[in-house]
Amino acid sequence: MDIETIIKILNALIPISITILGTYIAYQQWLTNERKRKQDLFELRRRYIYSNSMELLYSLPGIAKGALNNKLSNDSLLFKYSRYYREYGYLLKPEDSEKILQFYAEIMKALFKIIQGGLENYEKNVKDYELNTQELLRNNLNEIAEKYLRIENDNLFKRLFNFLCNKIKLCKKKTIINSYAHLKYFFKDEIKTTSDNESINS
């Protein structure tokens, strides 16, 4: 096989090589963006949903005492939490967003129970809350938040496969046509050269 033949073969493979390289570069860019997206979502969920929910859960006795002493500020987490839910609840799946809303309802129920007992029963009602309701609500919250409080990678290979399939579909037709055209002319020249050689030899 002479150098000219090798060059023709390499020229025929160039479109495929470019497609593979372009797909790899595009995938690396997609992977970087995907990691950043997941990191951003992780931070928003942790900061505005999970952290505030845990803080509300453990600060409830103090909030109840402030309400009993008429010192509950409008800037209290109790009021800010509902705003956080409205602004960031969409970051969760609808069913989990509904569970967070139910969590808030249970917190309010526990708060009213402590307040209704008055200052004279405050210590008793707080202890009851900490021994029973608090643990249950914390477990419910962790169950909801567990799937979100990590940078998920379980669907990475599936997403990569779909990404590559879509990329290949976009350029497959053009690549095949170009490659076919190169190979067609290459083999056409080879056949012609072979025929000419046979004619000369005859």
C-alpha positions in Angstrom: 0.0 0.0 0.0 1.6 3.3 -1.1 1.6 6.6 0.7 -1.2 8.0 -1.5 -3.5 5.2 -0.5 -2.8 5.7 3.1 -3.5 9.4 2.8 -6.9 8.7 1.1 -7.8 6.2 3.9 -6.9 8.8 6.6 -8.9 11.5 4.8 -11.9 9.1 4.8 -11.6 8.7 8.6 -11.3 12.4 9.3 -15.0 13.2 9.6 -15.5 10.3 12.1 -12.5 11.4 14.2 -13.8 15.0 14.3 -17.2 13.8 15.3 -15.8 11.7 18.2 -13.5 14.5 19.4 -16.4 17.1 19.2 -18.7 14.7 21.1 -16.0 14.2 23.8 -15.5 18.0 24.2 -19.2 18.6 24.4 -19.6 15.9 27.0 -16.9 17.4 29.2 -18.6 20.8 29.0 -22.0 19.2 29.8 -20.4 17.3 32.7 -19.0 20.6 34.2 -22.3 22.4 33.9 -24.1 19.4 35.4 -21.9 19.3 38.4 -22.3 23.0 38.9 -26.1 22.7 38.6 -26.2 19.9 41.2 -23.9 21.8 43.5 -26.1 24.9 43.3 -29.2 22.9 44.0 -27.6 21.2 46.9 -26.6 24.5 48.5 -30.1 26.0 48.0 -31.9 23.0 49.4 -29.5 22.7 52.4 -29.5 26.4 53.3 -33.1 27.4 52.8 -35.0 24.1 53.4 -33.2 21.6 55.4 -31.1 23.9 57.7 -34.1 26.2 58.4 -36.3 23.2 59.1 -33.9 21.7 61.6 -33.4 25.1 63.2 -37.2 25.6 63.5 -37.5 22.1 65.0 -35.0 22.7 67.8 -35.9 26.4 68.4 -39.6 25.7 68.9 -39.5 25.8 72.7 -37.8 29.2 72.6 -40.4 30.5 70.1 -43.2 29.2 72.3 -41.7 31.0 75.3 -41.4 34.2 73.4 -45.1 33.9 72.3 -46.1 33.3 76.0 -44.2 36.4 77.1 -45.5 38.5 74.2 -42.0 38.8 72.8 -42.5 37.0 69.5 -40.9 39.1 66.7 -42.2 39.3 63.2 -38.6 38.5 62.3 -38.8 35.1 64.0 -37.9 32.0 62.0 -41.4 30.8 62.5 -42.6 33.5 60.1 -39.6 33.5 57.8 -39.9 29.8 57.3 -43.2 30.1 55.4 -41.5 32.6 53.1 -38.6 30.3 52.5 -41.0 27.5 51.7 -42.9 29.7 49.1 -39.6 30.8 47.5 -37.7 27.5 47.5 -40.3 24.7 47.8 -40.2 24.3 44.0 -36.7 22.8 44.3 -38.3 19.7 45.7 -40.5 17.2 43.9 -44.2 18.0 44.4 -44.8 15.1 46.8 -41.8 16.1 48.9 -42.8 19.7 48.9 -46.2 18.7 50.2 -44.5 16.7 53.0 -42.4 19.8 54.0 -45.7 21.7 54.2 -47.1 19.0 56.4 -43.9 19.2 58.5 -44.6 22.9 59.0 -48.2 22.2 59.9 -47.0 19.7 62.6 -44.6 22.3 63.9 -47.4 24.8 64.3 -49.6 22.2 66.0 -46.8 21.4 68.5 -46.3 25.2 69.1 -50.0 25.8 69.8 -50.0 22.8 72.2 -47.2 24.3 74.2 -48.7 27.8 74.2 -52.1 26.6 75.2 -50.6 25.0 78.3 -49.5 28.4 79.5 -46.4 29.3 81.4 -47.3 27.1 84.3 -47.1 24.0 82.1 -44.3 25.2 79.9 -41.6 22.9 81.1 -43.8 19.9 81.1 -45.1 20.5 77.6 -41.6 21.2 76.3 -40.3 18.0 77.7 -43.2 16.1 76.1 -42.4 17.8 72.8 -38.7 16.9 73.0 -39.4 13.3 74.0 -42.1 12.5 71.4 -42.9 15.0 68.7 -39.4 16.4 68.1 -37.8 13.0 67.4 -40.6 12.0 65.1 -40.5 15.2 63.1 -36.7 15.0 62.8 -36.9 11.5 61.4 -39.6 12.6 58.9 -37.5 15.6 57.8 -34.4 13.4 57.3 -36.4 11.0 55.3 -37.6 13.7 53.0 -34.3 15.5 52.7 -32.0 12.5 52.3 -32.3 12.1 48.6 -31.6 15.8 48.0 -28.7 16.4 50.4 -26.1 14.8 48.2 -24.7 15.5 44.7 -26.5 12.7 42.9 -24.7 10.5 40.4 -26.9 7.4 40.2 -28.2 8.5 36.8 -24.8 9.6 35.4 -24.3 6.7 33.0 -27.8 6.8 31.8 -27.6 10.5 31.1 -24.3 10.1 29.4 -25.7 7.4 27.2 -28.7 9.5 26.2 -26.4 12.5 25.7 -24.2 10.6 23.3 -27.1 9.0 21.5 -28.6 12.5 20.8 -25.2 13.9 19.7 -24.6 10.9 17.4 -28.1 11.3 15.9 -27.4 14.9 15.0 -24.3 14.2 13.1 -24.7 10.6 12.1 -26.3 11.2 8.8 -23.8 13.9 7.7 -20.9 11.8 8.9 -22.0 8.7 7.1 -22.6 10.6 3.9 -19.2 12.2 4.1 -17.4 9.0 5.0 -19.2 7.1 2.3 -18.3 9.7 -0.3 -14.6 9.6 0.7 -14.5 5.8 0.7 -16.5 5.7 -2.6 -14.0 7.9 -4.4 -11.1 6.1 -2.8 -12.3 2.6 -3.9 -13.3 4.0 -7.2 -9.7 5.3 -7.8 -8.3 1.9 -6.5 -10.5 0.0 -8.9 -9.6 2.3 -11.8 -5.9 2.0 -10.9 -6.2 -1.8 -10.7 -8.0 -2.0 -14.1 -5.4 0.2 -15.7 -2.6 -2.0 -14.4 -4.3 -5.1 -15.6 -4.8 -3.5 -19.1 -1.1 -2.6 -19.2 -0.1 -6.0 -18.1 -2.3 -7.6 -20.8 
